[in-house]
């Protein structure tokens, strides 16, 4: 699934007021964390994930793994916070068709 620039801008606007739903701990990206992200995406569709890592390359690899494993769309990354979107089976959010 890919989104247009307008759709990404719309989702970024919606995500602005959100707090991180999932926080990665000292163990990093585990199966339990991935299942929690999947559960949160199924319920909210648009979530923020906090990836606390001082190593930029490691943080980039973790973000890529989250997007790949969840089959979500990366909306935005700023600092340690990743915003992702995945439409639910019965979508609750309406994003523009443009």
ABEGO torsion letter per residue (X at the ends): XBBBAAAAAAAAAAAAABBBABBBBAAEBBAAAAAAAAAAAAAAGBBBBBBBBABAAAAAAAAAAAAAAAGBBBABBBEABBBBBBBBABBABBBBAX
